[in-house]
Amino acid sequence: MKVTPDDYGRRCQFDHFCKLVLYHEAVDYFRERKRQRGWETSFETLPLSELDTLIHKWLSICADTTRMVY
């Protein structure tokens, strides 16, 4: 198969387009992860009193859902 210069140019344009789309998808992904990290808190950084409160809430939710199951 012989490659014409016009066909080569189209392939280069398409290749550049694909790389550009992937680059911007990566930028969006990392921007979203950065935004989420602003909202997330590690359990290691929580005070023990707040951690106890979360555990008790979680256990009460689990107990309520097991009562619903027949």
N, C-alpha and C positions, 0 to 999 in steps of 0.2 A: 504494500500500500504506500503510495507516494503522498507525502505531506506537502500541501500547498502553503505558501506563506500566509494566506488569508485564514486558513484553517488553524494554523499554529497561533496566530494572533487571537482568534476566538478562544482557543484552549487556554492561552495565557490569561485572558480576561476572565474566563470562568474560574480558573484556578485562583486568581487573585480575589474574585468575589467570594468563593468558598472560604478562603483563609480569613477574609475580612469578617464574614458572618460568624465563623467560629471564634475569632478574637473578641468580638463584641458580646457573644454569648458568655465567654469566660469572664469578661469584665462585669457583666450583669450578675453572674453567679457570685463572684467575690464581693461585689457591692451588697448583694442581698445577705450573704453570710456576715459581713461586717455589721449590717443593720440588726440582724438577729442577735449577734453577740452583745449588742447594747442592751437588749431586753433580757437575755439569759443570765442566770446567776448560778454559780457552781454551788453544790451542796457543801463543799469544803469551806466556803466563805460565809455560810449562814451561821448566825449565833445558835447555840444549842436550844434556847427557848423557842425560837422560830422553827427550828427543825422539829422539835417535839410537837408543835402545833400542826405542822404539815403532816407528820406521821399519824396523829390522831384523826385528822380530817380524812386522810387516805384510808385508814382502817374503818372509819365509819361509812365511807362510800362503799368499800368492799363488802362490809356487812350488809348494807342495804341492797346491794345488787344480788347477793347470794340468797336473800329472802325472796326475791322476785322469781328466781329460777324454780321451776316445779320439779 
